Amino acid sequence: MTRVLLASRNAKKLAELRRILVDTGVEIIGLDDVEPFPDAPETGATFEENALAKARDAAAATGLPSVADDSGIAVDALNGMPGVLSARWSGKHGDDQANLDLVLAQLTDVPDDRRGAAFVCTAALVVPSGEEIVVRGEWRGTLVRFGRGENGFGYDPIFVPEGDTRTSAELAPAEKDAKSHRGRALALLLPHLRALG
């Protein structure tokens, strides 16, 4: 079994990644399973820059193959924002409800047919030998005016994927994993993770 470090303190991301990679021969461990090391601030202008920086720091600090992702939502009517600022859009990092409320407030006057958006996930794998792989997954949909559903996190309660009528937060976890931006990115990364074994 290959051990790979997920360079994230987000317990929900860790659980989601473990579900996606179950029965693949890859054991995902989290930052709580390794000696602490300083977190680099997310200062990149793109999802790719942030994911690579986090994975590089984790691989250098631990000597383990490391995966990091940067993800967020790109809202068409907001010219692709919040983008890399999704987790701190309201000014406080990780306040999901405040971030969601701010996006909804900014879209108050936007008609339903112009509320397109995409969840974006860039995942980076950095191997201590120096190999670096970066992949990107996108999940298109529209934003509804009121949150629905108890599953997921972040902007999931207001995002309705293309071809569905339910929000991402109304999907069962396995269903979301198969369709989501993170699931799509990890599907592209999976052959590289399996090759580590």
N, C-alpha and C positions, 0 to 999 in steps of 0.2 A: 504494500500500500504506500503510495507516494504522499508525503505530507506537504501541503501547500499552505502558506500563511495568507489569510485575507487581511489586508492592511486597512481595517476599518473598525471603529468602536461601535458601529451601529448593529445592535443585536438582531434587529429584524433583517438586515442585509445578510448577516452570517447565517441565520436560519434559512433564508431564501436560497442562498448559494448551496448550503448543505442539501436542501431538498432537490435542487436542480442536478447536483452531482452525485446523488445517491446511486450506489451500484456501478460506479465508474472506475473504482480502484484508486480514487483520489480522496484523501482525507483532508478536509478543510479545518484548519485550526484558526483561532482568533487571536487578537492582540493580548487577551488575558492569559493565553497559554504560553507566552514568551516573556523574556525579561523586558521591562519597559525601556523604551527609547523615545527620544523627543519627536513629537509630531511636527512635521513641516507644515507651515500654513499653506492654504490653498490660494495661491496668488496667480495661477495661470489664467490666461485669457480664454482658453479653450478647455473642454472636457478632457481632450487628449493630454494636454500639458499637465493638468492636475493629477490624472490617473497615473501617468508615468512617474511623476515626482514622488508620489506616495509609494508606488511599488519599488522604485529604486532605493528609497530610504529604508524600507522594510527589508529588502534583500541584503543591503549593505550591513544593516544592524544585526540581522539574525543568521545570515548565511543560508536561509531557506528560500526556495522559489517562492515568490510573492506575487499575489494578485491584488490589484487595487482598481476601484472603479470610481468614476465621477459621473454623476447622472443628474438629470433635472428635466424640467419641462420648458419647451420652447413654444411660446404662444404667438400665433401668426399676427394677431392684432396688436401685439406688443413688440413687433419687430424681432421676434425670437427670444425676447426676455421672458422670464427671469434667467433662463439659460444656466450658466455656471453659478449664478447667484441664487439659485432656487432654494437652497437650504437656509439662506439668510436674507431672503427678499424683504421681509418686514423689518429688518435691522437687528434681529436677534437670531443667532444660529440655532437651528433645530426646533424652532417653534412652529410646528406643522400647521396648527390652526390659524395663527396670525398670518403666516405666509399665504395660506389658502384664502383667507378672508381678504387680504390685500389684492390678490389677483382677481377675485370676484368683484371687488369694488372697482378695480380699474377697467373691468369689462362690463360694467352696469349698462352702458348705453350701446354696447356692441350687439347687433342683431344675431339671432341664433345661427344664421347661415354664414357668419363670418367669425365663428368662435373656434376655428380649427387650431389644433395644437399637436405637438409630438413629444412624447417622452423620449429622451435620448440617454443612452448609456454607452460610455466608452470604458472598456476594460483593458488593463495592461497587465501583462505577465513579464516579470523580470526574474531571470535566473542568475544566481551569483556568478556564473561563468561569463555573464555579459550579454547573453541573448535577451532581446526585448521584442515582444509581440504586442501590438495594439490593435484592437478591433472595436467596431462601433455598431450598435443596434438601435433602431428607431421603431417606435410604435405610434402610428398616427391615430387621431381621433378628434373629438370635439369636447368642449367644456360646457357642462350644464350650469344652471344658475344656482342650484342648491346641492349641497353634498348629500350623498346617499351611500349606505353600506358601512360595514364594520371591519372588513378585511383590508389589509394593506396599510399604507401610511403615506405621509406627504400629501400629494395632490390626487391620490387615487380616488377619493370620494367625489371629485367633480369631473373626472376624465372618463368619457365613454369611447371605447375603442371602435374603430371603423368596423361596420358589419355587425354591431351589437347594440343593444338598447340598455344594457346594464353598465354601471360604472365599474371601473377597475376594482373598487372596494366591495363590489357586490359579487365578484367572481370568486369561486373556490380557489384556495391557494395553488393547487396543482394546475388548474385551468389558467390562472394568471401566469404561472411560471412558464407554461408552454408558449404563451403569446407575447409576453412583455418585452420591453426594450432590454432589460437585464437578461432575460432568458435568451433573446436573440443574440446578444453580444457573447454570452457564455457558450452558446452553441457553436459560435465561430472560434472561441478560445479552447473548447473542449479537446479537439484533436491535439493541440499543443500541450495541454495538461496531461492527457493520456500518454503522450510521448515521453514525458518525464519519467514514467515508470520503466 
